[in-house]
Amino acid sequence: MIITLIMLTFFCAVMLLAISVANRGKSSVMESRIQEFRRQTSVADDLGPNLDVAFADRVLKPGAESVARLVGRILPQSMLADVQHQLMVAGYPMKYNTYLTFWGLCVFLLGGMGFFIIVTVPSDAMIQKLIAGGILIALGFAFPRMWLKGKVKAKQKAVIRSLPDTMDLITTCVEAGLGLDAALARVAEKGDGPLADEMQHMLRDIAMGKLRREAMTELSDRAGVEELTSFINSIVQAEQLGVGVAQVLRVQSEQLRTQRRQKAEKQAHEAPIKMLFPLVLFVFPAFLGVILGPAVIRIATAF
């Protein structure tokens, strides 16, 4: 009886062991199949388009980046460095890659139109189609640079226009007892326009630990205005030599106002010469037509 129980117990243990081994093999096969299915699904998701992403981020943005890289490889490094500097001076109306994409599209579209005109127009008008095609190709290459230079000039004019008043306010704040940094912060907070924005940028750089003369030098580089550069150089030199900043500010402010008055007088003296060409081309012919027209009609009728 005892031997029978021992044999039955041993048989049950062997059967349980076999069943557990079989179940473990089945579970491992099942787990491997599940892992393989997950891997194939993830690969399919990576290869396929993600429709949850916007069309601009999925298609347009990679295409624009490809165009920007192509333009960056074609253009020389000196021209690209000049473009980066002009974008900085203009206050970044476009990002660098966006501007390169815009430039490439202008060259492609206008240049393609010029090439289409040269190819499709009949050969009888060879000179005309070459001129028209060349103008379109040149315009496609030059228009982005002209647009960027216009942005740079517009910002520099705004800085020059607001510079004397800003310097007067800084001088008043310093003479009232504020430090230079506090005076700059007060004027930048109350002012508006490109100069106030650049001053706020400079103050953020100073707050982040940059030296004031380095921040002011970078401000002059970003603005690209000779008057502001002269003013900043005077402030930096006064700090290095230990000269009173208030007196330097007063002298520089008066000098800026004198320069602005001289520029206004120069433009006033140039106005008659600039008005001469529109008068000769547009006003005088119409004036002569009004005066001599009836006389010419009477003379023609008489003869």
C-alpha positions, 0 to 999 in steps of 0.5 A: 500500500505504501509502495502504491502511494509512493508510485502514485505520488511520483507519477503525479509529480512527473505529470505536473512537471511535464505539464508545466514545461509544456505550458512554458514552451507554449507561453514562450512561443506566444510571447515571441509571436507577440513581440514580433507582431509589435516590432512589425507594427512599429516598423510600419508606423515609422515607415508610413506617414503619421497623419496625426501631424499637420500637413505643414510639419509633415511635408512643407517644413521638410521640403523648405529645409531641403531647399535651404540646404541646397541653397546653402551648398550652392552659394559661397560662404562669404555671401551666406555670412553677409546674409546672416549679418544683414538678418541680424541687423534687420531684426530677423524678419525671417529665420535664416533657413526661411530666407534661404528657402525664399531666395531659392523659390524666387530664383526658381520661379522667376528664373523658370519664367525667364527660361520659359520665355527664352525657349517658347518665344519665336526666334524672330524676337530674339533680342527682346526675349533674351532681354526679358528672360535675363531681366526675370532671371536677374530679378529672381536672384536680386529681389530677396537681397533688395528686400532684405536691404530695404528691411535693414535701411528701414530699421536703421532709419527708425533707430537714427530717428529715435536715437537723440530723444533716447539719449536725452532721456538716458542723460536726464535719468543719469543726472537725476541720480540713477545708475547707467543700467537703471537709466537704460532699463527705464528708457527701454521700458518706457520706449518703443521701436527697434532701439528700445527692443535692442536695448531690452535685448542688451539688458537681458544679456547683462542680466544673464552675466555678460559684461556691459561693454560686451553687451553694448558692443553687440548692440552696436553690431546688431543696430549697424548705425554709426551714430550709435556705435560712436555713442557706445564707444564713448560710454565704454571709453569713459568707464575705462578711464573713470570719466563721469558718465553724465557729462559724456552722455550730455556731450554725445546727446548734443552731438547727435542732435547737431548731426540730425539737424545737419542731415535735415538741412542737407536733405532740404538742400537736395530737395530742389535737385531731386524735384527737377527730374519729375518736373522735366519728365512729367509736369513740363510736358503736360504744362506745355501741352495745355498752353501750346495745344490750342495754338497748335490746333488753330495753326493747323486749322488755318493752314 
